[in-house]
Amino acid sequence: MERIPEKIDSKFRFVLLAAERAEQMLRGAKPKIDMGELKPTRIAMKEISNDLVEWDYGPAPVAEVEGETEEVGAGEVEES
């Protein structure tokens, strides 16, 4: 397994990031490093290990407040 950069908090996240990057390459994205005939998963792991792929945790989840009413979605009828 490749070296996991310090900003990645777990092996699981490393694998998720590598899988997402490999899928991007399978859909046509150009590799950021030339690794010859290696599979996209190995190239993605190497890119992440070398900090060539930018990522973040995304927005923080919004906590639900107790007693909050649910929104009525399209096609739903609210009972009175």
Beta strands, then each sheet from edge to edge (+ up, - down):
end
